Amino acid sequence: MSDINIKQIIAHDINTELESPTLFDRILNLTAIPTKILKFFKDHINVSLNAKQIKTCEFEEGAKVKNQSIRINESITDQETFVTVTKEMTQDLHRAIKSTSSNSSGTIFFIIYDLNQINYLGILKMDPSSGIQIDKTTLELSIQDNILPKPEDRLHKCAFIKLPPFAEGSEADLYVLDRQRGPRGISKFFMNTFLQANELLNNRIMSERVISKLYDEAPNIAPGKEDIEFHLEVDKTFRNGRQIDLDHALEELIQPYMENEKQREEYIESFKQSFREEYDKYHFNFQVEKEATTVVFTSDEKDIKLEFPINILGDVVRINDPNKVPFKLEIHKQLNQKYK
């Protein structure tokens, strides 16, 4: 779990049945908020950043949210500026939602926090629901309205903006999560209309990064298996052209080595967590785009070189413990001899 330090929080309400949002003039007093509630927001941020639908994005030139974020950062400790700018953002989001067919009302939380010594502005749209509460003394049931969703309930819309936005050397301006779907697929008004942002990254880079990290993780996932055999399983799971949902693909790959479901879930989350700590740009839904994987064995002196596509391992090429001398390799195929 990432070490998130929350610095400021404010909330405003959007009701699409009203002409304007309900805006509040004060931030939340962090010193009066119980640790358990702060953990609630931290968990929401972590869960959302690890969601498979998260997109790495950059702002369009002149994006209003970009300029508003700069204003917040320039006066990052000034509560009045934070209140004023988040009110403007909420009004803009309210207009953006009402311009669509959505009737998605909810509470918008604006959170300034730091993660790995970088400040962020989090915009989290929470859709409250009703819950049933029991009085343990009288055994009476009552309805509690406007209950905020638990982290495991998953938020539909979030944005995490780097502050100061677009710092030199930064690969990404923001991360955007939008789970809402319409009759024509995933809704993009939050990213495109409100945030004025576009997705970065491509399938080839994402494929290379995930496969490389899985190769590195071979001793942790399959400690009793030869690395090359595990690499073959990775190659089959991440075959070229396959549409990847990383949660499902990792579950498929590691299930033979981790029988306990909870252990698998924890490993997948930790894999994604460490992945996004290594890379600014990432998303967890992508199509595999890669060249055929080739295995190359060379001697220390570079005078011997053996090379073959990994997908023929076990059928055409068989290796008996590649880490030992003598190195034993069988080729079950007719070869032609020639000299150079």
Salt bridges, closest charged atoms under 4 A:
ASP25 OD1 - LYS87 NZ 2.31
ASP43 OD2 - LYS39 NZ 2.73
GLU88 OE1 - ARG71 NH1 2.87
ASP92 OD2 - LYS64 NZ 3.26
ASP92 OD1 - ARG95 NH2 2.43
ASP114 OD2 - LYS7 NZ 3.43
ASP127 OD1 - LYS125 NZ 2.73
ASP153 OD2 - LYS150 NZ 3.79
ASP178 OD1 - LYS157 NZ 3.16
GLU199 OE2 - LYS55 NZ 3.89
GLU199 OE2 - HIS283 ND1 2.89
GLU229 OE1 - LYS225 NZ 4.00
GLU233 OE2 - LYS225 NZ 3.33
ASP235 OD1 - LYS290 NZ 2.82
ASP245 OD2 - LYS52 NZ 2.67
ASP245 OD2 - HIS248 ND1 3.39
ASP247 OD1 - LYS272 NZ 3.09
GLU251 OE2 - ARG264 NE 2.80
GLU252 OE1 - ARG242 NH2 2.88
GLU266 OE2 - LYS262 NZ 2.57
GLU269 OE2 - LYS272 NZ 3.51
GLU278 OE2 - LYS213 NZ 2.69
ASP280 OD2 - LYS162 NZ 2.93
GLU289 OE2 - ARG204 NE 3.55
GLU291 OE2 - ARG204 NH2 3.81
GLU307 OE1 - LYS305 NZ 3.40
ASP321 OD2 - LYS324 NZ 3.72
GLU330 OE1 - HIS332 NE2 2.99
